[in-house]
Amino acid sequence: MDVGLVHTFYRPQNLGQSGESHPVIIWGNGTGAVPGVYSSLLRHWASQGFIVAAANTPTSNYAISMRLGIDVLEQRNADSSSPYYHKVDLAHIGSAGHSQGGAAAVNAAIDPRVITAVPIQPGPLTDPDLMDEPVFYLAGQQDHIVWPALVKAMYQDSDHVPAVYGEVRGAGHLDSIGDGGDFRAPATAWFRYWLMGDEAAGRMFFGPDCGYCADATLWSGWKRNAAALQRSGPTT
């Protein structure tokens, strides 16, 4: 973990050990929060092979610091004195965040360098019509701060891109902090599919017998739009 003034970076311990480059997740915190509140989730993503650029700001909504994290990694990837040198996969970048940071994940996806987004219980200050990337919306059934109906409305407004809506059974607004709770595995699988081309992860979302489609234990609500239903194979 590298802690700076503007960002906290989480990365695999053996960065690029086998000559590989690592895809990137840029992260936005909920209102008043810092990356440490979500440290176990962000560390988990690093353990999966991602580099996470978490904006330190407690007001992430406009995604300015999140997008700046990409700029920093571009610089480090080009710096021969940096441990990140030629180890950052800048062609595969996703955005994610919780609450206010969830709205920021959508706002960050306006950046053409971002190819997918996972808004977790996203706040209202965003417009899905501005993005053109596949998106996985996560809501909590018992979230009384960001009601599931609000997240579902964002999903419905994303009919121009492959979009999936998952409502985690029994989850409140704070259940995604710390290690991510029941939000962690599906968010990780989504990123493994879109950023790593993991076909097994993709089959959890796409195809007629998708793994998550019939999981009534995890989900109190599950929807895939027409563009998502058309997907049945890997992205790479």
Steps between C-alpha positions, in 0.01 A plus 500: 500500500633844401343793687521848352326831551245451223486121456557173677622228265448131569701259286597133482804415711674341202428779255572385145708208627430287192521787255128572512333839524214553742158649425384797705199578719447863601302536822274768653407510870162565653426839653747585776694177454860421406649194327588341835129450567497258205854373544419128513299521177770697320772265626293208375492649153876549512537133599301412185759675284355849468666831575252714696529878493280619785430872519560628854225760474185466715304687229560294190181571307650679200768231462776755446745332739397156376586588141821665616602160636522377141729792415730411789517136393572602141796701627626220722461245223730712282755569777786250491581575866147409617395153624199542269719537189339314207281307747173694467242382248364838395270344239288332768374746760179478702334737743327412826379672812249498781212744563624844389794307354254277317366803316863596440564159344245590232642851465853358468385271220447806282879490466576302181777314681243329725338196337257379770346613830367348823293756694427361847186653656563814291380847598279704267740763364584335171350432157542153348421644157845660498685167511527234232668216691353175640384553857409285800275677750497364855225588749415388853153365575488674840685816397300791639749765385525408133175317436517206259239674282747783438773259389252309285404826328866553406511146363189565293657821369800296378314323221759620246777282651524148646366550853434265790315576825566298815319567828676331791252330728474653848785748442495848652691804384812430706526129426740564211767671712798312643544187292204571273275239657275321249577772245863392470479173305268621223687830460828307476356258246376789285843659494673169435279457193522847350858584599667156488288307250418232760240285322392315816429834667307612193275195519382623840326789319441405138347218304171314551621317810700777668627409845347794683165489320347235724675593826201598712709467815726787399257716302162647587497654154685417178458651154689501170409738221470413131862590424621278785280212386670511160836419654596136521878486449829643619609856436850417377 
